[in-house]
Amino acid sequence: MMKSIGIGLIGTGFMGKCHAMAYGGVKAVFGDVMAPCLELLCDLDEAVVAQKARQTVCTGK
């Protein structure tokens, strides 16, 4: 069984951060399910995307 599943997130503002935090808690809330792993991040400002991508760690793979 896969340990994680790749996801994409559009937007790095308030709602993007809320969704990223929620994805981080999926396994804690739902138990033995695939962990979401942020694979793709999109926003209008390339510098912001690069900064946010460096802050993201995927532990499910």
C-alpha positions, 0 to 999 in steps of 0.5 A: 500500500502507498504511504502517501499521495501527492497533492497540489495546492493553488495559492500560498495566502491565508486559505492556502496555508489553512489547507496545507495545515489541514493536509498535515493533520489528515493521518492524525484525524483519520488514522491509517490512510495515505498521508497527503504530500505536497508535490506542487505549489502554485501562486502568482509570485514565483519568489513566494512559491520558492520560499514556501516550497522550502518550508514544506517537508513531506514525511509520508514517502 
